C-alpha cells in the first residue's frame, strides 16, 4: 500500500516548512487533481501506526473551514497526510505583504470562530489557529490545515483567534504577544480603517476575552456585535442579494403537439414563430376560419341570449334594495363576536415566568453557572436562568446516569447572555 501511494501522489512544489513537517503541492495521478501533501517526521520512539490511529475520528470530519483528509501513508519514521487542495495560499506568507481593513479582519475571524464552534461539537479541539496553520482562499475565507495535533493553549480557541486578529491588524507575522497585554498592544496600534468607537469596542472585547478566559462563543458573539459588523456582512454579499431580488423570467414549455406544428411550419416568418412560442397551448389556429360565416341560427341564439341577460339584469335591479336592507339587518349580531374576542384576551396574559425571561436582552453580561454535579434538568434550568443557550453530549462515565460531569466554559467565567454553554452528561456505567 505505501508503494502504491508513492506512485499515486507525486510531489510538485514546496510550500513551507511547518512546526510538524513540510507542506507541499502534489498531484493525484489517478484522479488528475491537485492535492496538498503534509509530510510529518515522527519523534524518536513514535510509531506511524499509532499516529494514524489518532486521525480516524478527525478524518471523517468534513467542513468548509477545514481541509479534508483524503488519504494517509505510513513509513517507519514518517507519515504522509494527503489533504484537500483549495485556491489561495498559506496565510503566514501574506501577513507581511497585505493590509486588511478592520471590517475584513473582524469578519474573517468571526467566520473562522464559527468553524471552530462546529468542530467543537464534533469533539475536535486543541489545534492551532496560528497563521502558519491557516489557508487563505482567494475569496478571503480562512481554513485550518492541521486539526489533529494538539498545540499550546495560547495558539488555540478564543485566545488564539485574538492573537491572530491582532497580527492581521498590525501586520505582525510573529504574533508573539502575551495574551495578558494583547489589548494594550492593540490599543497602541494604528488602524486607519477603524473609527475611534470601533477600535475602542474591539480593545474592550479582546481585553474581556483574554483576561477573563472567556469562551469561544463569547468572542464570536462579540465580533458580530461590533460597530459596523452588520454593514461588513451586508457588503460581503452584494451579488447574492442582487440575484435573490432580481425577478425571474419563466419560459413556457411547449407541448409536443405545438412543437410538432412548429417543426412543420419552419418556412413561416419570424413573427408567426414568436406568437407560437408565446402561446404554446393555442394550437387550434384553423378554428377562426370556420367561424368567419356564421349561420342565421347562430344570430338567433345570440339575440335570445341577449334578451335573457336584459331580463335577468332588470330582475336583479328590482330585488337589490331588499337585499341591501336584509344585509343591514344582519349587522347587529356583530357585537357578540366582539364580546367573545374581549373575553379571550385575559387568557393570553403571559405568566410571570415568561415575563421574567423576556426581560433578558441578548448581549447583557452574565456569569457562567456551575453545572458540574447537577442533574441534566437542573443544569438546563441554571443555564436558562443565566440567559445562556446550552448544548449537551451523552458520554459513558461511572457517575450516576444524568449527572453533569464537565462543562465548557468553566464555572464563574464572564460572558454575555445569548452565549453557548456546553456540558457533558453521564450515561452511567456501560
N, C-alpha and C positions, 0 to 999 in steps of 0.2 A: 504493500500500500504506500509506504513512503516514496518508493521509486516511481510509482505512478503519479503521485502528487508533484514530484520534482519535474516530471516531463509535462505535466498539465499546466502548472503555473510557472511562467518564465519571468524572471526579474528584468525590468526595463529601465527604471530610473530611480536613483536615490533621492529621498525627500528630506529626511532629517534623522539625526541621532537623538534618541529619546532616553529617559532615565532607565527604562526597562529593556531597551534594544534599539533596533533601527526600523524606520518606516520607509517603504519603497513602493513605487508603482510597479504593477505586474500585469501580465496578460494571461487570461484563461484561454488556453489554446483550444480546448474542447468546445467552449461556448462562444468563443470570439468576443470577449468582453474585457474591459479594463477592471482590475481589482487593486486593492491595497494589501501589501504583504507586510505583516508585523513580525519581524524576527526577534525572538526573545532568547537571550543567553541565560541559562539556569545557573543559580549559585551552586557552589560545591556541595555535594551531598544531596541535592534535589533530583527527583526523578521526573522525567517528562510525563509519564503516565499519571502520576499523582497531580501534576499541574493541570493536565487536560480534564481530569475528573471534576475540578472546581469550576469548569466552564459549562457543564451540562445544563444547569438551570438557567444561566445567563445567555447561552446560545439560542434558547427558544424565545428570547425576548425580542420582539420586533417593534420598533418605534421610529418615527421620523427624526427624533432627537438623538439617535444612537446608530452607529454603523453596524449593520447586522453581520454576525459571524457566519461566513459561508462555508468554511472548511478549516481543518486543522491538520498539522503534520508534526510528528514527534520523532526526534532523533535522540542520541544518547545524552547530549548536553545542551540541546536547544529545542525550541518549539517554534513552529511557524503557524501563524494565525492569518487566515485569508479573510479580509474584511470587504464589505461593500464599498465601491468607489463612487464618489459624487463629484460634481463640478465644484471648483473653488480651490482653496489652498489651506495650509496649516495656519492657524490664527497667529501663532508666535512670529511667523515671517512677515506679518502685516502690521503689527503694532507700531513699530518704529517708522513706518513709511506712510501710514494712512491716518487721517484725522477724522474721527467720528463726532457727530454732534451729540449734545445732551439727549435729545429726543431719540436718536437712533440707538445709543448705548443703553438707555433705560428700557427701551422696547426689546432689544436683544437679550438683556439679562433677564427680564421678566419672562420672555418666551422660553429661555433655557431653564428657568426655575420651574415652569410648568412641566417641562420634560422630566426634571429631577423628581417632582412630586409623583408623576406617573410611574417612574421607576421605583420609587419608594413603596408604592402599592404592591409591586411585584417582589418586594424584599431585595432590591438591588440597590445597595448603598456603598459608601466608603470610597468611591472612585474620585479621581482628581478632576477639578474644573480649571486647572491652570491652562494658560494659553497654548502650551506645547502638547496638550491632550485634547484640543478642540479644533474642529474643522470649520472653516468659514465658507459658506457657499456663495455663489455669485449673487444670490438674492438677499444676502445678509443674514442667513439663518445659521446658528451655531449647532453643532452636533458633536457628541462625545465619541472618541476613538476607543480608548481602553477603559472599559467599565467592569473589569473583572479583578484588577489589582487594587488592594486597599491602600490608601495613601494617608498622609498625616491629616489631622483634624483641620489644620489651617487651610488646607487645599481642597476641602470638600464641603458640601452643603451650603448653608446660608453665608457663613463667613468666607468660604472660598469664592462665592459669587460676588460678595462685596469687594474683596481684594481684586478680583478680575475687573469689576466695574471701574474701580479707581485706576487700574492700569490702563484701561481703554481711554478714560477721560484725560489722563495725564501723559499718555503715550510712553509709559514706563514698562518696558518689556519684562523687567525682573519681578515686579510685584512682590517685593520682599518686606513691605511694611508690616510691622506688628499690628495685630488687629486692634489692640487697645488704643493706638494712636492713629488709626486709619482715618477716622473722621477729621482729626486735626490736619493731616496732610491734604485731605480733600478740601477743607476749608481754605487752606493757603493756595491751592491750585487755581490757575487761571482757566476758566471755562467760558470762552466768549459766546458760545451758543446757548448758555443758560442765563435766565434773568436772576436778579438777586433773590427773589422769592423762591424760584425753582432750586437754586443752589442751596439755600438755607434749609429747605424741606428735605433735600437729598442728604445733606450733612446730618440732619436730625435723625433720619431713618437709619443711616449707616451707624451712627452712634448707638442707637437703640438696639440694632441687631447685634453688633459686636460686643458691647459692654453688658448687655442683658442676656447674651447667648440665646436670642430669640429663635423661633422656629423658621423653617424654610417657607412655610405658608405665610408667615407674617411678612417676610421680605417681598414675596410675590404680590401680596395684597397691598403693601405699602407702595411698591413701584407703580402699580396700576392706579393708584390714587394720588400720585404726584401731580402738581400743576402742569397742565399741558400734555399729560399722558394720553388722555382720550383723543385729543387732536392728532397726536402722533399715530395712534391706531387708525383713525379715520383716513389720514393722509397715506397710509401704507397700502390701502386697497381702493384707489380711485377707479381702476379699471374694472374691478369686480363689482363695485357699486353701480357703475355706469351700465355694465352688462345686465345686472339684475333689473334696473329701472327702464331699460330700453324696451319698447313694445315689440312683441314677437309677431311676425307675419306668418299666418297659417297658409300653407299651399294646399289647395284641394286635391284629393286623389281622384284621378279619372277612372270611372268604371270601365270594365272590359269592353262593353258594347260601344261606349263613346270612343275608347281608344281605337277599336277596330274601324269605326266610322271615320275617325280622323286619318287613319292609315290609308283608307281607300280614297280620301279626298285630298291627297297630298298636292294635287295640282291647283287647289284653290288659293286665293290670295291670302296675304298675311293677316288682314283684318278679320277675315272669317275664322281663321285658326285661333286668333285671340279670343273671339267670342265663344268658341267651343271649349277652350280651357277654362274660361271664367264661369261657364255654366255646364259643369260636367254631366249633370243628370237630365238636362233638357235635350234628349236625343230624338224626340219625335218632331223633327223640324218640318216634315211634309204636311202636317195637320192643317196649318193655316191655309194651304192651297185648297183643301176640300171644303173649307168654310167660307170661301170667297163668294159663293152664290147661294145664300140661304133660301130655303123654301118658304112658301106663303104660310104653311102651317107653323113654321118657327116664329113668324111675326105675330101670329095669333096667340101663341103660347106666351110670348113676351108681353103682349098687351094685357092678357088675363093676369099675368103675374104683377104687372104694374098696378092694375086696378085693385088687386088683393092687398098690395102693400099700402095703397092710399087708404083703404077701408080700415086696415089694422092700425095705421097711424092715427086716424080720427078717433078710433075706439080708445086708444091709449091716452090721447089728449083729453078725452071726456072723463076718463076714470082718474086721471092724475091728481086732481085736488083731494079726492077722498083718500088716496094712498098717502098723500102728504100728511093729512090730518091723522091718519092711523099711525103713521110713523111718529108724529108728535106725541101721541098718547102713550107710546111705548117708552118714552124717555124717563118718566118719574121713577120706575124701579131702579134707576142707576144709583141713587144714594145707598141702596142696600149693599151694592158691591163695594162702594167706598167705605162703608162701615166695616165690612169684612176685612178690607185692607188695613184699616186702623187697628182692628183687633189683633191682627197678625203681628203688627210692628213690635209690641213689647217682647215677643218671644225671640226676636232677633238680637236682643241686648246681649253683648258679649259677657262672658263670665269674668270674674275678677282675675283669674289666672291668665286668660288670653289677653286681657287688657294690660296686665303687668308685663307680659312677654313682648307686646307690641311697642312698649316704651323704649326697648333697647334698640339702639341705632348701630348698624354696622360701622366699624371704624373707631368706636369708643374703646378706650384702653380697658383691659381686663387682666386677670391673673389666672394662669392655668391651674385648676384644682388638682389635688392628689387623688388619682383614680386607682392606684395600686392597692390591692386588698379589698376593694369594693366588689360587690356582685355586679354583673353586667347591667342590670336595670338601674342600680344606684349610680353607676358610673355615667350612664347615659343622661340621667337626671342632673347630675352635677355639671356635666359639660354644657347642657342646655341652659342651666341657671347662670353659667358664666358667659353665655352668649356665643358659644363655640359650636361649630359643626364637628361631628365626630365620625370616625370610621373604626371598625374593629376587625380583627382576624381571630379565628379559632385555631388554637395550636394544642398539640399534645403536651401535657405537663402533669406533674404529680399533685399540684394544687387541686382543691375541690372543683368540680365542674361549675363553670360560670364565674369563676374568680378572675379578676383582672391581675395579671402578673407583671406587666410593664406598660409604659406609655411613652409617647413622643409628641410634643416636647415634655420636658421634665416638670414635676410639680413646682409651683412658685415662679415659673417663667412669665415674664411680662409679654403680653400680646394684645391683639385687637379683637374686638367682638366681630365674628364672622370668619376668624381663622379656623383651621382644622386641627383637631387633636386625634391622634391615632392610638388605640390601645389593643393589647393582645389578651384574649380570654382563653382560659384553660378549658380543654375538653375533658379533663380528667385523665386518670391513668388508662393507657390503652389496654 
